[in-house]
Amino acid sequence: MIIRRLQMRNWGPYAGDHEVTFEKPRGKRVIQLIRGENGHGKTHLLRAMVIAVQGRDGMRIVEPESRAGGTSTKAHLDAFLHDALTIGAEDEAEPQMRLAIELEDGDDTIRLERSWWFDGRAVGDEELVVVLNGSPYDPAASDARDRYEEKQALVRARIPENVMQFFFFDGEEIKTIAENDPTDEVTVGLDALLGLTLLEELRTDVENARSRLAKEEVAGKRAAAEIQLLESEISELEASQVELTDKISEQKVAAVEIETEIEELQQRLPTGARTLEGKDEHRTDIATRIQAREADRENVRRRIGDIVANDLAILYPKALLAKTVKRLQGEQACRDWERQRELMVPERAKLSDRMYGKGAPQPDPPLTKSQLAFYRDRLIEEWKNILQPPPKGIPKDQWLTGFSGEELEAAQLRLQTATGDGAGDLDAAIREDAAIGDQLRALTDRLENYATDQDTRVVVEKIKQASDRLGQEKRAIQELEAQLQELGGVLGEKRREHGTKVAQSTDSEETRERLAVAHNIIDVVAQFRDQLKRRRVEDLQSDIQEMMAALAHKGADQFHSVVIDPNTFQLSIFDVEGQQVRRLSAGEREILALSMLWALGKISRRALPIVIDTPLGRLDRRHRTNIVESFLPHAAEQVIVLATDEEITLERRRLLKSWISGDMELVFDSDSRTTQVRQAEAVAK
């Protein structure tokens, strides 16, 4: 994999938009030089590449002290980005900061672009665009956060952060490794390379789970006691429910028996002694009711006679009577209209004189006679229209003559009665007379069949007593059913509570089972980790020794061989006489650190570019020359070196000329505190 292009917007001293294009390595020309003085933006370039690729995960590379925590939060990145934002860029309309990097990985091209908005100290959510082989990668997830994480997963699969740290580093990283215990660095490096820090996180999670499980076990014991108590209460409630149900069944059986008893008693009564309520009825009561109904019948028949006498018109067809009523109503409406017109004529004349007669007020100039006549006629015409049109009725030539208005009105009222209420009253009276006749016949039959013997009265009394008992049984059944319903509600609540606690107890048991599986997994993975480490330790030992041999001073440095214990990862260095070297010079320690970084990157089996910032700052002249000649040309398929002119002098550039694919320099403007990247002049032979 190689880097082809880096784009920056408002990144540290790189104000505005900047683009750095890297020459594609050709043959042995793998080195891209970027030269600049300290403070002119070399480290910003390294960090731009890391953050463009990894985003938040890259914080563990650009700020090695954050590795101790194991995670890089958004807050870490936000603070870092705010410090990196070019001064004065906060007010721009577009995203104030953007980093983009283009990579070639075999036949694939990858473009990663990350943008940020700033609002004071707050930094908005990162926008990530991934373009793979010219096509945007757009995950199917609906949530924006899920889509971002899927894009990040694609990046991690190509360039894992735990591996990238061995390819993108600076002189401070080399210095830190050099000052630490080599054994610790080997252990940390292997753990990071193999992702074994995840096992430590898993162990911590398991311990936390074990602590939580202990608390759950205490709670589980309490829950078990509560479950036992609930089961006892449920059993008692269920027994009470069965008891109530049995009582209700018994009461219903008793009620049915009483109803059967009443029916049998009623069958023993003569017809006249039976009523719906089973009560006795005296003969005098029946006779009194017969007399009352006969009086009612006489009144009804008298009313029928009055209706027939007063309303003979009902003998005529009803449709003919209705038509006559309508004719009289129309004639009456026409008469009223004529009478109203006659009453309005004098009023019309008075109004005409007041408006247009002599002495009436006149406008200036006054109206002429013809105008007065015109307006008078108009007034009369409009007055007539007030009573237009005449009502629809009977033409005047068809009016009935020889009758006064009072006589016609009385006739109309009589006909309306005959066609309306009168006919209905007669029909209702006839039906009422028939109903009274039926009632009289029934009462007469009852009086004729009335029983007078003492046995019948005894039966009636028994029916009364049985009815009272039946009422008591029904009320008792209602009370028992209400108790049963209330008991069912309490029982349902207890059962739900019991089910909840049983489910919680089941979850606790499942947690124990999962914990046991997790312990087994840890044991298996731990064994795998140890075996994997041992195999990688052999490769690591060989690669460190290879690079140290290439970088050491022949005859001056103490390096001869490196041995790493496969169990303790203790790193030991031996001289040519086979004696262990106890103390190393500062230069030797940095050579060891650089060799370890290179070896860890090599055994990762990832073909990533190496980007190294200020690699030679603390080394003496001979070690610098060895690194320039033996390390940089062979470190990777692409090596980007960010260095000062003091580190990569003109002489060393001439030594590297055959391996250099491109040479750029950083031009710093002290007034604006900004940097530009430009191509350097070719090195003369």
C-alpha positions as CSV (number, residue, x, y, z in Angstrom):
1,M,0.0,0.0,0.0
2,I,1.2,3.5,-0.8
3,I,0.0,7.1,-0.2
4,R,-0.7,9.0,-3.4
5,R,-2.3,12.3,-2.2
6,L,-2.9,14.2,1.0
7,Q,-5.4,17.1,1.2
8,M,-5.7,19.5,4.1
9,R,-8.0,22.4,5.0
10,N,-7.1,24.7,7.9
11,W,-4.8,22.1,9.5
12,G,-2.4,23.8,11.8
13,P,0.0,26.1,9.8
14,Y,-1.6,24.9,6.5
15,A,-4.2,27.7,6.2
16,G,-6.9,27.2,3.5
17,D,-6.8,24.3,1.1
18,H,-3.5,22.4,0.5
19,E,-2.7,19.3,-1.5
20,V,0.4,17.2,-1.3
21,T,1.0,14.7,-4.2
22,F,3.4,11.9,-3.6
23,E,5.3,10.4,-6.5
24,K,4.6,6.7,-7.1
25,P,7.6,4.6,-6.2
26,R,9.5,3.4,-9.2
27,G,11.8,0.4,-8.8
28,K,14.1,1.2,-6.0
29,R,13.0,4.9,-5.8
30,V,10.8,4.4,-2.7
31,I,11.8,7.5,-0.5
32,Q,9.7,10.7,-0.5
33,L,11.6,13.5,1.3
34,I,9.7,16.4,2.9
35,R,12.2,18.8,4.5
36,G,11.4,21.6,6.8
37,E,12.7,23.3,10.0
38,N,11.3,22.4,13.4
39,G,8.0,24.1,14.0
40,H,7.2,24.5,10.3
41,G,4.7,21.7,10.0
42,K,6.4,18.3,9.6
43,T,4.6,16.8,12.6
44,H,1.3,18.3,11.4
45,L,1.8,16.4,8.1
46,L,2.4,13.1,10.0
47,R,-0.7,13.6,12.2
48,A,-2.8,14.6,9.2
49,M,-2.1,11.3,7.5
50,V,-2.9,9.3,10.7
51,I,-6.1,11.2,11.5
52,A,-7.3,11.1,7.8
53,V,-6.9,7.3,7.9
54,Q,-8.0,6.4,11.4
55,G,-10.1,9.3,12.7
56,R,-10.6,9.0,16.4
57,D,-8.7,5.7,16.6
58,G,-5.6,7.5,15.4
59,M,-5.3,9.4,18.7
60,R,-3.4,6.5,20.1
61,I,-0.8,7.0,17.5
62,V,-0.5,10.8,17.5
63,E,-0.6,11.0,21.3
64,P,1.1,7.8,22.6
65,E,0.2,8.7,26.2
66,S,-3.5,7.9,25.4
67,R,-2.6,4.2,24.7
68,A,-2.5,3.6,28.5
69,G,-6.2,4.1,28.7
70,G,-6.8,1.7,25.8
71,T,-9.5,3.9,24.2
72,S,-9.7,7.2,22.4
73,T,-12.9,9.1,23.1
74,K,-14.5,11.8,21.0
75,A,-13.5,14.3,23.7
76,H,-9.8,13.5,23.1
77,L,-10.1,14.0,19.4
78,D,-12.3,17.2,19.7
79,A,-9.7,18.9,22.0
80,F,-6.9,17.8,19.6
81,L,-8.8,19.1,16.5
82,H,-9.6,22.4,18.2
83,D,-5.9,23.0,18.9
84,A,-5.0,22.0,15.3
85,L,-7.5,24.3,13.7
86,T,-5.9,27.2,11.8
87,I,-6.4,30.5,13.7
88,G,-9.1,32.5,12.1
89,A,-10.8,29.6,10.3
90,E,-13.8,29.4,12.7
91,D,-16.0,31.7,10.7
92,E,-15.8,30.0,7.3
93,A,-19.1,28.9,5.7
94,E,-17.9,25.5,4.6
95,P,-16.6,22.8,7.0
96,Q,-13.7,24.6,8.7
97,M,-11.5,21.6,8.7
98,R,-11.1,18.7,6.2
99,L,-8.5,15.9,5.8
100,A,-8.5,13.6,2.8
101,I,-6.0,10.9,1.9
102,E,-5.8,8.7,-1.3
103,L,-4.2,5.3,-1.1
104,E,-3.3,2.5,-3.5
105,D,-3.6,-1.0,-2.2
106,G,-2.7,-3.4,-5.0
107,D,-5.4,-3.0,-7.7
108,D,-7.6,-1.0,-5.4
109,T,-7.8,2.8,-4.8
110,I,-9.2,4.2,-1.6
111,R,-10.0,7.7,-0.7
112,L,-10.9,8.7,2.9
113,E,-12.2,12.1,3.6
114,R,-13.1,13.5,7.1
115,S,-14.7,16.9,7.7
116,W,-15.5,18.8,10.9
117,W,-17.5,21.9,11.9
118,F,-16.6,24.0,14.9
119,D,-18.7,26.1,17.2
120,G,-16.5,27.7,19.7
121,R,-14.8,24.9,21.7
122,A,-17.5,22.4,20.5
123,V,-16.7,20.2,17.5
124,G,-19.6,18.7,15.4
125,D,-19.9,15.1,14.5
126,E,-17.3,13.9,12.0
127,E,-18.4,13.5,8.4
128,L,-16.7,10.5,6.8
129,V,-16.7,9.8,3.1
130,V,-15.2,6.5,1.8
131,V,-14.6,6.1,-2.0
132,L,-13.5,2.6,-3.1
133,N,-12.3,2.3,-6.7
134,G,-14.1,5.5,-7.7
135,S,-17.5,4.5,-6.1
136,P,-18.7,5.9,-2.8
137,Y,-19.1,3.3,-0.1
138,D,-22.7,3.8,1.2
139,P,-23.7,1.3,3.9
140,A,-27.4,0.2,4.0
141,A,-27.8,1.1,7.7
142,S,-30.6,3.7,8.3
143,D,-29.0,5.4,11.3
144,A,-26.2,7.9,10.5
145,R,-24.1,6.6,13.5
146,D,-24.4,3.0,12.3
147,R,-23.3,4.0,8.7
148,Y,-20.3,5.8,10.1
149,E,-19.2,2.8,12.2
150,E,-19.6,0.5,9.1
151,K,-17.3,2.8,7.2
152,Q,-14.8,2.8,10.1
153,A,-14.9,-1.0,10.1
154,L,-14.0,-1.0,6.4
155,V,-11.0,1.2,7.2
156,R,-9.9,-1.0,10.1
157,A,-10.0,-4.1,8.0
158,R,-7.6,-2.5,5.5
159,I,-5.3,-0.6,7.9
160,P,-5.7,-1.8,11.6
161,E,-4.8,1.0,14.0
162,N,-2.9,-1.4,16.2
163,V,-0.6,-2.2,13.2
164,M,-0.4,1.3,11.8
165,Q,1.5,2.6,14.9
166,F,4.5,0.6,13.8
167,F,4.6,2.3,10.4
168,F,3.7,5.9,11.3
169,F,5.9,7.3,14.0
170,D,8.3,10.1,14.9
171,G,11.6,10.6,16.7
172,E,9.8,11.1,20.0
173,E,8.3,7.6,19.7
174,I,11.7,6.2,19.1
175,K,13.0,8.1,22.1
176,T,10.2,6.8,24.3
177,I,10.9,3.2,23.3
178,A,14.6,3.7,23.8
179,E,14.2,5.0,27.3
180,N,11.8,2.1,28.4
181,D,12.6,-1.4,29.3
182,P,13.1,-3.4,26.0
183,T,11.2,-6.4,27.5
184,D,8.2,-4.2,28.2
185,E,8.3,-2.8,24.7
186,V,8.4,-6.3,23.2
187,T,5.4,-7.3,25.3
188,V,3.4,-4.2,24.6
189,G,4.3,-4.4,20.9
190,L,3.2,-8.0,20.6
191,D,0.0,-7.4,22.5
192,A,-0.9,-4.5,20.3
193,L,0.1,-6.3,17.1
194,L,-1.9,-9.4,17.9
195,G,-4.8,-7.6,19.4
196,L,-4.1,-9.3,22.8
197,T,-5.1,-6.2,24.7
198,L,-8.7,-7.3,24.0
199,L,-8.0,-10.4,26.1
200,E,-7.1,-8.2,29.0
201,E,-10.3,-6.2,28.5
202,L,-12.2,-9.5,28.4
203,R,-10.6,-10.7,31.7
204,T,-11.6,-7.4,33.3
205,D,-15.2,-7.8,32.0
206,V,-15.3,-11.3,33.4
207,E,-14.1,-10.2,36.8
208,N,-16.8,-7.4,36.8
209,A,-19.3,-10.0,35.8
210,R,-18.2,-12.3,38.6
211,S,-18.6,-9.5,41.1
212,R,-22.0,-8.7,39.7
213,L,-23.0,-12.4,39.8
214,A,-22.0,-12.5,43.5
215,K,-24.5,-9.8,44.2
216,E,-27.1,-11.5,42.0
217,E,-26.6,-14.7,44.0
218,V,-27.4,-12.9,47.3
219,A,-30.4,-11.3,45.6
220,G,-31.3,-14.7,44.1
221,K,-31.5,-16.3,47.6
222,R,-33.9,-13.6,48.7
223,A,-35.8,-14.1,45.4
224,A,-36.0,-17.8,46.1
225,A,-37.5,-17.1,49.5
226,E,-40.0,-14.7,48.0
227,I,-40.9,-17.2,45.3
228,Q,-41.6,-19.9,48.0
229,L,-43.8,-17.4,49.9
230,L,-45.7,-16.5,46.8
231,E,-46.2,-20.1,45.9
232,S,-47.7,-20.7,49.4
233,E,-50.0,-17.7,49.0
234,I,-51.1,-18.8,45.5
235,S,-51.9,-22.3,46.8
236,E,-54.1,-20.9,49.6
237,L,-55.8,-18.6,47.1
238,E,-56.4,-21.4,44.7
239,A,-57.9,-23.5,47.5
240,S,-60.2,-20.6,48.5
241,Q,-61.2,-20.2,44.8
242,V,-62.2,-23.9,44.6
243,E,-64.1,-23.7,47.9
244,L,-66.1,-20.6,46.7
245,T,-66.8,-22.3,43.3
246,D,-68.2,-25.3,45.1
247,K,-70.4,-23.2,47.3
248,I,-71.8,-21.3,44.3
249,S,-72.6,-24.6,42.6
250,E,-74.4,-25.9,45.8
251,Q,-76.4,-22.7,46.0
252,K,-77.4,-22.9,42.4
253,V,-78.5,-26.5,42.8
254,A,-80.6,-25.4,45.9
255,A,-82.1,-22.5,43.8
256,V,-83.1,-24.9,41.0
257,E,-84.7,-27.3,43.6
258,I,-86.8,-24.4,45.0
259,E,-87.9,-23.3,41.5
260,T,-89.0,-26.9,40.8
261,E,-90.9,-26.9,44.1
262,I,-92.7,-23.7,43.2
263,E,-93.7,-25.1,39.8
264,E,-95.1,-28.3,41.3
265,L,-97.1,-26.2,43.9
266,Q,-98.5,-24.0,41.2
267,Q,-99.7,-27.1,39.2
268,R,-101.8,-28.0,42.3
269,L,-103.7,-24.7,42.2
270,P,-107.0,-24.2,40.4
271,T,-106.8,-21.7,37.5
272,G,-108.5,-18.9,39.5
273,A,-106.1,-19.1,42.3
274,R,-102.9,-18.8,40.2
275,T,-101.1,-15.5,39.6
276,L,-97.7,-14.7,38.4
277,E,-96.5,-13.9,41.9
278,G,-98.3,-16.9,43.5
279,K,-100.4,-14.6,45.7
280,D,-104.1,-15.3,46.7
281,E,-106.9,-13.1,45.2
282,H,-110.4,-12.6,46.9
283,R,-113.7,-13.0,45.1
284,T,-114.7,-9.4,46.1
285,D,-111.6,-8.1,44.4
286,I,-112.5,-9.8,41.1
287,A,-116.1,-8.6,41.3
288,T,-114.9,-5.0,41.9
289,R,-112.6,-5.1,38.9
290,I,-115.5,-6.4,36.7
291,Q,-117.7,-3.5,37.8
292,A,-114.9,-1.0,37.0
293,R,-114.3,-2.4,33.6
294,E,-118.0,-2.4,32.7
295,A,-118.1,1.3,33.6
296,D,-115.1,1.9,31.4
297,R,-116.9,0.1,28.5
298,E,-120.0,2.2,28.9
299,N,-117.9,5.4,28.7
300,V,-116.1,4.2,25.6
301,R,-119.4,3.4,23.8
302,R,-120.8,6.8,24.8
303,R,-117.7,8.4,23.2
304,I,-118.2,6.4,20.0
305,G,-121.8,7.7,19.8
306,D,-120.6,11.3,20.2
307,I,-118.0,10.9,17.4
308,V,-120.6,9.5,15.0
309,A,-123.2,12.1,15.9
310,N,-120.8,15.1,15.5
311,D,-118.8,14.0,12.6
312,L,-121.1,12.6,9.9
313,A,-118.6,13.7,7.4
314,I,-116.5,10.7,8.1
315,L,-118.9,8.7,6.0
316,Y,-117.5,10.4,2.9
317,P,-114.2,9.2,1.3
318,K,-111.3,10.8,3.1
319,A,-109.5,11.9,-0.1
320,L,-112.6,13.9,-1.2
321,L,-112.7,15.6,2.2
322,A,-109.0,16.5,2.0
323,K,-109.4,18.0,-1.5
324,T,-112.4,20.1,-0.3
325,V,-110.3,21.4,2.7
326,K,-107.5,22.4,0.3
327,R,-109.9,24.3,-1.9
328,L,-111.3,26.2,1.0
329,Q,-107.8,27.1,2.2
330,G,-106.8,28.4,-1.2
331,E,-110.0,30.5,-1.5
332,Q,-109.3,31.9,2.0
333,A,-105.8,32.9,1.1
334,C,-107.0,34.8,-2.0
335,R,-109.7,36.6,0.0
336,D,-107.1,37.7,2.6
337,W,-104.8,39.0,-0.2
338,E,-107.6,41.1,-1.8
339,R,-108.5,42.5,1.5
340,Q,-104.9,43.5,2.3
341,R,-104.6,45.3,-1.1
342,E,-107.8,47.3,-0.4
343,L,-106.5,48.3,2.9
344,M,-103.2,49.6,1.4
345,V,-104.6,51.8,-1.3
346,P,-105.4,54.8,1.0
347,E,-101.9,54.5,2.5
348,R,-100.4,54.6,-0.9
349,A,-102.2,57.8,-1.9
350,K,-101.2,59.5,1.3
351,L,-97.5,58.6,0.7
352,S,-97.7,59.8,-3.0
353,D,-99.1,63.2,-1.9
354,R,-96.5,63.7,0.8
355,M,-93.6,63.0,-1.6
356,Y,-94.8,64.6,-4.9
357,G,-98.0,66.6,-4.1
358,K,-98.3,70.3,-3.7
359,G,-96.2,71.7,-0.9
360,A,-93.9,68.6,-0.9
361,P,-90.2,69.5,-0.5
362,Q,-88.4,70.0,-3.8
363,P,-84.7,69.7,-4.7
364,D,-82.8,72.7,-6.0
365,P,-83.5,73.1,-8.9
366,P,-87.1,71.9,-8.4
367,L,-88.5,68.9,-10.4
368,T,-90.6,69.7,-13.5
369,K,-94.2,68.5,-13.8
370,S,-93.2,65.7,-16.1
371,Q,-90.6,64.5,-13.6
372,L,-93.1,64.7,-10.7
373,A,-95.6,62.6,-12.7
374,F,-92.8,60.1,-13.6
375,Y,-91.8,59.6,-10.0
376,R,-95.4,59.4,-8.8
377,D,-96.1,56.6,-11.3
378,R,-93.0,54.8,-10.3
379,L,-94.0,54.9,-6.7
380,I,-97.4,53.5,-7.4
381,E,-95.9,50.7,-9.6
382,E,-93.3,49.8,-6.9
383,W,-96.0,49.8,-4.3
384,K,-98.1,47.3,-6.2
385,N,-95.1,45.1,-6.5
386,I,-94.8,44.9,-2.7
387,L,-97.9,42.6,-2.7
388,Q,-96.8,40.7,-5.8
389,P,-97.2,37.9,-6.7
390,P,-100.7,37.0,-5.5
391,P,-101.0,33.7,-3.5
392,K,-101.7,30.5,-5.3
393,G,-105.3,29.6,-4.6
394,I,-108.7,29.5,-6.3
395,P,-109.5,32.0,-9.2
396,K,-112.0,34.6,-8.1
397,D,-114.6,33.4,-10.7
398,Q,-114.7,30.0,-8.9
399,W,-115.2,31.3,-5.4
400,L,-118.2,29.9,-3.4
401,T,-120.8,32.6,-3.2
402,G,-123.7,33.0,-0.8
403,F,-121.6,32.2,2.3
404,S,-120.0,34.5,4.8
405,G,-116.4,34.2,5.7
406,E,-117.3,33.0,9.2
407,E,-119.4,30.2,7.7
408,L,-116.7,29.1,5.3
409,E,-114.1,29.1,8.2
410,A,-116.4,26.9,10.4
411,A,-116.9,24.5,7.5
412,Q,-113.2,24.3,6.9
413,L,-112.5,23.5,10.6
414,R,-115.2,20.8,10.6
415,L,-113.8,19.1,7.6
416,Q,-110.2,19.1,9.0
417,T,-111.6,17.4,12.2
418,A,-113.3,14.8,10.1
419,T,-110.2,14.0,8.1
420,G,-107.8,14.2,11.0
421,D,-108.3,13.5,14.7
422,G,-112.0,12.6,14.5
423,A,-111.4,9.5,12.3
424,G,-108.4,8.5,14.5
425,D,-110.5,8.9,17.8
426,L,-113.2,6.6,16.5
427,D,-110.8,3.9,15.5
428,A,-109.0,4.0,18.9
429,A,-112.4,4.0,20.7
430,I,-113.5,0.8,18.8
431,R,-110.2,-1.0,19.7
432,E,-110.4,0.1,23.3
433,D,-114.1,-1.3,23.5
434,A,-112.9,-4.7,22.1
435,A,-110.0,-4.9,24.6
436,I,-112.3,-4.1,27.6
437,G,-114.6,-6.9,26.4
438,D,-111.7,-9.4,26.4
439,Q,-110.8,-8.4,30.0
440,L,-114.4,-8.7,31.2
441,R,-114.6,-12.2,29.8
442,A,-111.4,-13.3,31.5
443,L,-112.5,-11.8,34.9
444,T,-115.9,-13.5,34.6
445,D,-114.2,-16.9,34.0
446,R,-111.9,-16.3,36.9
447,L,-114.8,-15.5,39.2
448,E,-116.7,-18.6,38.1
449,N,-113.7,-20.9,38.7
450,Y,-112.6,-19.3,42.0
451,A,-111.5,-21.9,44.7
452,T,-112.7,-21.5,48.2
453,D,-111.3,-24.6,50.0
454,Q,-108.7,-24.4,52.7
455,D,-106.2,-26.8,50.9
456,T,-105.8,-24.3,48.1
457,R,-105.0,-21.5,50.6
458,V,-102.3,-23.7,52.2
459,V,-100.7,-24.3,48.8
460,V,-100.6,-20.6,48.1
461,E,-98.9,-20.0,51.4
462,K,-96.2,-22.6,50.6
463,I,-95.6,-20.9,47.3
464,K,-95.0,-17.6,49.2
465,Q,-92.5,-19.2,51.5
466,A,-90.7,-21.0,48.7
467,S,-90.4,-17.7,46.8
468,D,-88.8,-16.0,49.8
469,R,-86.3,-18.8,50.1
470,L,-85.5,-18.6,46.4
471,G,-84.8,-14.8,46.8
472,Q,-82.4,-15.5,49.6
473,E,-80.5,-18.2,47.6
474,K,-80.1,-15.8,44.6
475,R,-78.8,-13.0,46.8
476,A,-76.3,-15.4,48.4
477,I,-75.2,-16.6,44.9
478,Q,-74.5,-12.9,43.9
479,E,-72.4,-12.3,47.0
480,L,-70.4,-15.4,46.5
481,E,-69.8,-14.6,42.8
482,A,-68.5,-11.1,43.8
483,Q,-66.1,-12.7,46.3
484,L,-64.9,-15.1,43.6
485,Q,-64.2,-12.3,41.2
486,E,-62.2,-10.3,43.8
487,L,-60.3,-13.4,44.7
488,G,-59.5,-14.0,41.0
489,G,-58.0,-10.5,40.7
490,V,-55.7,-11.1,43.7
491,L,-54.7,-14.5,42.5
492,G,-53.8,-13.1,39.0
493,E,-51.6,-10.4,40.5
494,K,-49.8,-13.0,42.7
495,R,-49.2,-15.3,39.6
496,R,-47.8,-12.4,37.6
497,E,-45.4,-11.5,40.4
498,H,-44.4,-15.1,40.7
499,G,-43.7,-15.4,37.0
500,T,-41.5,-12.2,37.0
501,K,-39.4,-13.5,39.9
502,V,-39.0,-17.0,38.3
503,A,-37.9,-15.3,35.1
504,Q,-35.3,-13.3,37.0
505,S,-34.1,-16.5,38.7
506,T,-33.8,-18.1,35.3
507,D,-31.7,-15.2,34.0
508,S,-29.4,-15.5,36.9
509,E,-28.8,-19.2,36.1
510,E,-28.2,-18.3,32.5
511,T,-25.7,-15.7,33.6
512,R,-23.8,-18.4,35.5
513,E,-23.7,-20.6,32.5
514,R,-22.4,-17.8,30.2
515,L,-19.8,-16.9,32.8
516,A,-18.5,-20.5,32.9
517,V,-18.3,-20.5,29.1
518,A,-16.4,-17.2,29.1
519,H,-13.9,-18.6,31.6
520,N,-13.4,-21.6,29.2
521,I,-12.9,-19.2,26.3
522,I,-10.4,-17.2,28.2
523,D,-8.4,-20.3,29.0
524,V,-8.4,-21.4,25.4
525,V,-7.5,-18.0,24.0
526,A,-4.8,-17.6,26.6
527,Q,-3.2,-20.8,25.4
528,F,-3.6,-19.7,21.8
529,R,-2.0,-16.3,22.7
530,D,1.0,-17.9,24.3
531,Q,1.5,-20.2,21.3
532,L,1.1,-17.3,18.9
533,K,3.4,-15.1,20.8
534,R,6.1,-17.8,20.9
535,R,5.9,-18.3,17.1
536,R,6.0,-14.5,16.5
537,V,8.8,-14.1,19.0
538,E,11.1,-16.2,16.9
539,D,10.4,-14.0,13.8
540,L,10.7,-10.8,15.9
541,Q,14.0,-11.9,17.4
542,S,15.4,-12.6,13.9
543,D,14.2,-9.3,12.3
544,I,15.5,-7.2,15.2
545,Q,18.9,-8.8,15.0
546,E,18.9,-8.3,11.2
547,M,18.2,-4.6,11.4
548,M,20.5,-4.0,14.3
549,A,23.3,-5.6,12.4
550,A,22.7,-3.3,9.5
551,L,22.5,-0.1,11.6
552,A,25.3,-0.8,14.1
553,H,28.8,0.6,13.9
554,K,31.1,-2.1,12.7
555,G,33.7,-2.6,15.5
556,A,32.3,0.1,17.7
557,D,28.8,-0.9,18.8
558,Q,28.4,-3.9,21.2
559,F,25.6,-5.5,19.1
560,H,26.2,-9.0,17.9
561,S,23.0,-11.0,18.6
562,V,19.6,-10.6,20.2
563,V,17.7,-13.2,22.2
564,I,14.1,-13.0,23.4
565,D,12.9,-15.5,26.0
566,P,9.7,-17.0,24.6
567,N,8.1,-17.3,28.0
568,T,9.0,-14.1,29.7
569,F,9.8,-12.0,26.5
570,Q,13.0,-10.9,28.2
571,L,15.1,-9.2,25.5
572,S,18.9,-9.7,25.9
573,I,21.7,-8.4,23.8
574,F,25.1,-10.2,23.5
575,D,28.4,-9.0,22.2
576,V,30.8,-10.8,19.9
577,E,32.2,-12.8,22.8
578,G,28.8,-14.0,23.9
579,Q,28.7,-11.8,26.9
580,Q,25.4,-10.1,27.7
581,V,25.4,-6.4,27.3
582,R,24.1,-4.7,30.4
583,R,24.3,-1.1,29.4
584,L,23.7,0.6,26.1
585,S,24.5,4.1,25.0
586,A,21.7,6.5,24.0
587,G,22.5,6.0,20.3
588,E,22.5,2.2,20.7
589,R,19.2,2.3,22.5
590,E,17.6,4.3,19.7
591,I,19.0,1.9,17.1
592,L,17.4,-0.9,19.1
593,A,14.1,1.0,19.3
594,L,14.0,1.7,15.5
595,S,14.9,-2.0,14.9
596,M,12.0,-3.1,17.1
597,L,9.5,-0.8,15.3
598,W,10.7,-2.1,11.9
599,A,10.6,-5.7,13.1
600,L,7.1,-5.4,14.6
601,G,5.8,-3.9,11.4
602,K,7.4,-6.6,9.3
603,I,5.9,-9.5,11.3
604,S,2.4,-7.9,11.1
605,R,2.4,-9.1,7.5
606,R,1.0,-5.8,6.4
607,A,2.6,-4.0,3.4
608,L,2.0,-0.4,4.7
609,P,4.1,2.7,3.9
610,I,6.4,4.0,6.6
611,V,6.0,7.6,7.5
612,I,8.7,8.8,9.9
613,D,9.2,12.2,11.4
614,T,12.5,13.5,12.6
615,P,14.2,10.1,12.6
616,L,17.8,11.2,13.2
617,G,17.5,13.9,15.8
618,R,19.4,12.3,18.7
619,L,21.8,10.1,16.7
620,D,25.5,10.8,16.1
621,R,26.8,11.2,12.6
622,R,27.8,7.6,12.0
623,H,24.5,6.2,13.2
624,R,22.6,8.8,11.0
625,T,24.6,7.7,8.0
626,N,23.8,4.0,8.7
627,I,20.1,4.7,8.9
628,V,20.1,6.7,5.7
629,E,22.0,4.1,3.8
630,S,20.7,0.8,5.4
631,F,17.3,1.6,6.8
632,L,15.4,4.1,4.7
633,P,16.0,2.5,1.3
634,H,14.8,-0.9,2.5
635,A,12.2,-0.2,5.2
636,A,9.1,-0.4,3.0
637,E,7.6,-0.2,-0.4
638,Q,7.1,3.6,0.2
639,V,9.1,5.6,2.8
640,I,8.0,9.2,3.6
641,V,10.7,11.0,5.6
642,L,9.9,14.3,7.4
643,A,13.2,15.7,8.4
644,T,15.2,18.9,8.8
645,D,18.1,19.8,6.5
646,E,20.4,19.1,9.5
647,E,19.2,15.5,9.5
648,I,19.1,14.9,5.8
649,T,21.9,17.1,4.7
650,L,22.9,17.8,1.1
651,E,25.5,15.1,1.3
652,R,23.0,12.5,2.6
653,R,20.5,13.5,-0.1
654,R,23.3,12.8,-2.7
655,L,23.7,9.3,-1.0
656,L,19.9,8.7,-1.3
657,K,19.5,10.2,-4.8
658,S,19.1,6.7,-6.4
659,W,16.2,5.9,-3.9
660,I,14.4,9.3,-3.8
661,S,11.2,9.4,-5.8
662,G,10.3,13.0,-4.7
663,D,11.7,15.8,-2.8
664,M,9.6,18.6,-1.2
665,E,10.3,21.4,1.2
666,L,8.1,23.3,3.6
667,V,8.2,27.1,3.1
668,F,7.2,28.9,6.3
669,D,5.9,32.5,6.4
670,S,6.8,34.0,9.8
671,D,4.4,36.9,9.4
672,S,1.3,34.9,8.8
673,R,2.6,31.8,10.6
674,T,1.5,29.6,7.7
675,T,3.3,27.0,5.6
676,Q,3.3,26.1,1.9
677,V,4.5,22.8,0.4
678,R,6.5,23.0,-2.8
679,Q,8.8,20.8,-4.9
680,A,12.5,21.1,-4.1
681,E,15.1,21.7,-6.6
682,A,16.9,18.6,-8.0
683,V,20.0,17.6,-6.2
684,A,23.1,18.1,-8.3
685,K,25.6,15.3,-8.7
